[in-house]
Amino acid sequence: MRSWNILVKAAPLEVNYMAINFNNIKTIAKKEFMDNLRNKWVIVLTLIFILLTLAMSFVQGGGGMSSAEITVIGILTISSMLVPIIAIMLGYNTITGEAESGSLLVVLSNPIDRFEVLIGKFVGLGSVLSTSIILGFGIAGIVIMIENSSRVAGYLVFMALTILLGLIYLSLSICFSALLKRSVASLGAGIGLFFWGMIIGTVLMGIYLGTGGTLEGMMTNMPDWIMATMVLISPADMYQTSVMLGFNMTSLGASGFSFDIPSYITLARLMIVYAVWIIVPLAIGFFYLKKRDI
């Protein structure tokens, strides 16, 4: 409540509701950033990233892959699990929790638009998440730059894509927080969506096998429709595919399993999908926040 009092004092007395008040957004974003910068989940995430990237940075490339690619592949699965979880933990309580405590009512009783509150929270929490990722992955980036400067650009793309993955789940968790009335329901919805994104590939493969496909055919040449569907409806699969494209890797094979990324799936087109995944949940969240009876 005390931190919101600072916001109330900082808010301008006159607000033009025909335009976005960036001062309000900045103030709310700063509050969220400072409140969550020392969040224990964020600290644990950063430490894990530092340890993982340091360990993988010293693994030498093999099979035609550089040390940067080995590092990325080694931490890709871990980051695609940890980043969404931390984003959900940051965002699930941002509306419902403050509505339950009454602090959101204090804010909205002042000349601050609900859209500005939503965007300010997203910017502030997104900054916390981005800072954690940059610090965690940045150490490995320094090692890679020393060992193989030609792969620095690809590694920077990897870091940017990881931030975008976190922003997707942050947007989704804020959306659930605005849509649902209780924090526990918001958290459950976010975790449920996270697991859906992780298992949808297995579900699609089961559909393929159940409709006449063979395991041998799937392992040697995954059908394009499975890849396209996974990329569109699973942020985790889209993230992994876009990271591969960031390193100019269009095919992958391991343990008898191989697949090629279809030519119509490009990094530029995936950026559009990323934008949709981020913007649409925020728009839905604002719609329900605007209707919400605080």
Buried (B, 14 or more C-beta within 10 A) or exposed (E): EEEBEEBEEBBEEEBEEEEBBEBBBBBBBBBBBEEBBEBEBBEEBBEBBBEBBBEBBEEEBEEEBBBBBBBBBBBBEBBBEBBBBBBBBBBBBBBBBBBEBEBBEBBBEBBBBBBBBBBBBBBBBBBBBBBBBBBBBBBBBEBBBEBBEEBBEBBBBBBBBBBBBBBBBBBBBBBBBBBBEEBEBBBBBBBEBBEEBBEBBEEBBEEBEEEEBEEEEBBEEBBBEBBBBBBBBBBBBBBBBBBBBBBEBBEBEEEEEEBEBBEEBEBEEBEEBBEEBBEEBBEBBBEBBEEBEB
